[in-house]
Amino acid sequence: MNDIFKNKKVNLKKLADFGFVDNVYKTEIMNGEFILSVKINDKGEVLTELVEEDSGEFYTLHLVEYVQGSFVGQVKEEYEKVLSDIAEKCFDNDIFKFEYSKLVIKYAKEKYGDNVEYLWEKFPDNAVCRRKDNKKWYFAILTVGKDKLGFESKEKVEVIDLRAPTEEIEKLVDNKKYFAGYHMNKKHWLTIILDGSVLIDEIYERIDKSYNLK
């Protein structure tokens, strides 16, 4: 269950539409043999109870990793299917932790109506944002080790890749605040660490420029 809701944040507005009442959702699984209750507590944590309909007793074998068998496997499959549906329809992605990363995502949504897209299953902490009309990316947010940018430290940081005119990139890149585009064409992209080293208003301006480049 932990993996289902990993890097997810509950969207309280979506719970009622799904069928939650007072942050609790109940449904039958296994053709009515069990009643599954899902509760979202005040911390946004997901708590579940599975009760046998006939006996009223709690069932927990689906939570024990080493227990095997076709019946337990089917219970676990239906249990996880409900939780996955809740995660998809009632939770939002909460991948990025840096304040500036969240501000950039919010800016793109509010100004251009664009949501970031998580395109790579193997790299869930990377995302792109692209125009609706021509589908061109105008920025990407990536999680990388600082050593990939030339630092000695391997500390993980969140960065933004932005398009920019080649002449601007040549002037800006100093390998302190501005870097040649990480994993991008270095003539057309630049990278900024989203740690406050470059002010957010300047990043917003660069997002606008990147968006408007043909």
C-alpha positions as CSV (number, residue, x, y, z in Angstrom):
1,M,0.0,0.0,0.0
2,N,2.9,2.4,0.8
3,D,4.0,2.3,-2.9
4,I,0.5,3.0,-4.2
5,F,0.5,6.4,-2.3
6,K,4.2,7.2,-2.5
7,N,4.8,10.8,-3.6
8,K,1.1,11.4,-3.5
9,K,-0.9,14.1,-1.7
10,V,-4.6,13.9,-1.0
11,N,-6.9,16.3,-2.7
12,L,-9.7,16.8,-0.2
13,K,-12.0,18.3,-2.9
14,K,-12.0,15.1,-4.9
15,L,-12.9,12.7,-2.0
16,A,-16.6,13.5,-2.0
17,D,-16.9,13.0,-5.8
18,F,-15.3,9.6,-5.4
19,G,-17.8,8.6,-2.6
20,F,-16.0,9.4,0.6
21,V,-18.2,10.5,3.5
22,D,-16.4,12.3,6.3
23,N,-13.1,11.1,4.7
24,V,-14.2,7.5,4.9
25,Y,-15.0,5.2,1.8
26,K,-16.6,1.8,2.1
27,T,-17.0,-0.8,-0.7
28,E,-17.5,-4.5,-1.2
29,I,-14.8,-6.7,-2.7
30,M,-14.7,-10.4,-3.5
31,N,-18.4,-10.5,-4.5
32,G,-19.4,-9.1,-1.2
33,E,-17.4,-11.5,1.0
34,F,-15.5,-8.5,2.5
35,I,-16.2,-4.9,3.3
36,L,-13.2,-2.6,2.7
37,S,-13.1,0.7,4.6
38,V,-10.6,3.3,3.6
39,K,-10.0,6.3,5.8
40,I,-8.0,9.5,5.2
41,N,-6.8,10.9,8.5
42,D,-6.0,14.5,9.3
43,K,-2.4,14.0,8.2
44,G,-3.5,12.8,4.8
45,E,-2.5,9.2,5.7
46,V,-4.4,6.3,4.3
47,L,-5.8,3.7,6.8
48,T,-7.7,0.6,5.8
49,E,-9.8,-2.1,7.4
50,L,-11.0,-5.3,5.7
51,V,-13.9,-7.1,7.4
52,E,-15.4,-10.5,6.6
53,E,-19.1,-9.8,5.9
54,D,-20.4,-13.1,7.5
55,S,-18.3,-13.1,10.7
56,G,-17.6,-9.4,11.2
57,E,-14.0,-10.3,11.9
58,F,-11.0,-8.3,10.6
59,Y,-9.0,-9.9,7.8
60,T,-5.3,-9.2,7.5
61,L,-3.7,-12.0,5.5
62,H,-3.6,-9.8,2.4
63,L,-1.1,-7.5,4.3
64,V,1.3,-10.3,5.2
65,E,4.0,-10.5,2.5
66,Y,5.0,-14.2,3.0
67,V,1.4,-15.6,3.0
68,Q,0.6,-17.2,-0.4
69,G,-2.3,-18.9,-2.0
70,S,-4.8,-18.2,-4.7
71,F,-7.6,-16.9,-2.4
72,V,-5.3,-14.5,-0.5
73,G,-3.8,-13.4,-3.8
74,Q,-7.2,-12.5,-5.2
75,V,-8.1,-10.6,-2.1
76,K,-4.9,-8.6,-2.3
77,E,-5.4,-7.9,-6.0
78,E,-8.9,-6.5,-5.5
79,Y,-7.8,-4.6,-2.4
80,E,-5.0,-2.9,-4.3
81,K,-7.2,-2.2,-7.3
82,V,-9.5,-0.1,-5.1
83,L,-6.6,1.7,-3.5
84,S,-5.0,2.4,-6.9
85,D,-8.2,3.9,-8.1
86,I,-8.4,6.1,-5.1
87,A,-4.8,7.2,-5.6
88,E,-5.4,8.1,-9.2
89,K,-8.7,9.9,-8.7
90,C,-8.3,11.5,-5.2
91,F,-4.6,12.2,-4.9
92,D,-2.3,14.6,-6.7
93,N,1.4,14.0,-7.5
94,D,3.7,15.3,-4.8
95,I,7.0,14.4,-6.3
96,F,9.1,17.6,-5.9
97,K,10.0,18.9,-2.5
98,F,11.8,22.2,-3.2
99,E,9.7,25.3,-2.7
100,Y,10.8,26.8,-6.0
101,S,9.8,23.6,-7.8
102,K,6.3,23.9,-6.5
103,L,6.1,27.6,-7.4
104,V,7.2,26.8,-11.0
105,I,4.6,24.1,-11.4
106,K,1.9,26.5,-10.0
107,Y,3.1,29.3,-12.3
108,A,2.8,27.2,-15.4
109,K,-0.7,26.1,-14.4
110,E,-2.0,29.5,-13.5
111,K,-0.4,31.4,-16.5
112,Y,-0.6,28.9,-19.3
113,G,-3.0,26.3,-18.0
114,D,-0.4,23.6,-18.4
115,N,0.3,20.8,-16.0
116,V,3.6,19.1,-15.7
117,E,3.8,15.6,-17.2
118,Y,5.6,12.6,-15.7
119,L,6.7,10.8,-18.9
120,W,9.2,8.2,-17.6
121,E,8.2,5.3,-15.3
122,K,11.8,4.7,-14.5
123,F,12.4,8.3,-13.5
124,P,9.3,9.3,-11.5
125,D,11.0,12.4,-10.1
126,N,11.4,14.0,-13.5
127,A,8.7,16.0,-15.3
128,V,8.2,18.2,-18.4
129,C,5.8,21.0,-19.3
130,R,4.8,21.7,-22.9
131,R,2.7,24.0,-24.9
132,K,-0.8,22.7,-25.9
133,D,-0.6,24.0,-29.5
134,N,2.7,22.5,-30.8
135,K,3.5,20.1,-27.9
136,K,7.0,21.6,-27.5
137,W,8.6,21.4,-24.1
138,Y,9.3,24.7,-22.6
139,F,10.8,23.5,-19.3
140,A,11.7,20.3,-17.5
141,I,12.1,19.8,-13.8
142,L,14.7,17.1,-12.9
143,T,16.1,15.5,-9.8
144,V,19.9,15.2,-10.2
145,G,23.0,14.8,-8.1
146,K,25.0,18.1,-7.8
147,D,28.0,16.2,-9.1
148,K,26.2,16.0,-12.5
149,L,26.5,19.8,-12.6
150,G,30.2,19.9,-11.8
151,F,30.1,20.0,-8.0
152,E,31.9,17.5,-5.8
153,S,28.8,16.8,-3.7
154,K,26.4,14.1,-4.8
155,E,23.6,15.7,-2.9
156,K,20.3,15.4,-4.8
157,V,18.8,18.7,-6.0
158,E,15.9,19.7,-8.2
159,V,16.7,21.7,-11.3
160,I,14.8,23.4,-14.1
161,D,15.9,23.1,-17.8
162,L,14.8,26.0,-19.9
163,R,15.1,27.0,-23.6
164,A,16.9,30.2,-24.4
165,P,18.7,31.9,-27.3
166,T,22.2,30.5,-27.8
167,E,23.8,34.0,-27.3
168,E,22.0,34.4,-24.0
169,I,23.1,31.0,-22.8
170,E,26.8,31.8,-23.7
171,K,26.6,34.9,-21.6
172,L,24.7,33.4,-18.6
173,V,26.4,30.1,-18.0
174,D,28.8,30.5,-15.1
175,N,28.6,27.1,-13.5
176,K,27.5,28.7,-10.3
177,K,24.0,30.0,-10.9
178,Y,23.5,29.0,-14.5
179,F,24.6,25.8,-16.2
180,A,24.6,24.4,-19.7
181,G,21.4,22.4,-20.2
182,Y,21.5,19.1,-18.3
183,H,20.5,16.2,-20.6
184,M,19.5,18.8,-23.2
185,N,21.1,20.4,-26.3
186,K,23.6,22.8,-24.5
187,K,23.3,25.3,-27.3
188,H,19.6,25.8,-26.8
189,W,18.9,24.9,-23.1
190,L,20.2,26.1,-19.8
191,T,19.8,24.7,-16.2
192,I,19.1,26.4,-12.9
193,I,19.1,24.8,-9.5
194,L,15.8,25.5,-7.8
195,D,17.4,26.3,-4.5
196,G,17.0,30.1,-4.5
197,S,20.3,30.8,-6.1
198,V,18.3,32.5,-8.9
199,L,15.3,34.5,-7.7
200,I,11.9,33.1,-8.6
201,D,10.8,36.2,-10.5
202,E,13.8,35.8,-12.8
203,I,12.9,32.1,-13.3
204,Y,9.4,33.1,-14.2
205,E,10.7,35.5,-16.8
206,R,12.9,32.8,-18.3
207,I,9.9,30.4,-18.3
208,D,8.0,33.0,-20.4
209,K,10.9,33.4,-22.8
210,S,11.2,29.7,-23.1
211,Y,7.5,29.4,-23.8
212,N,7.6,32.0,-26.5
213,L,10.6,30.7,-28.4
214,K,9.6,29.3,-31.8
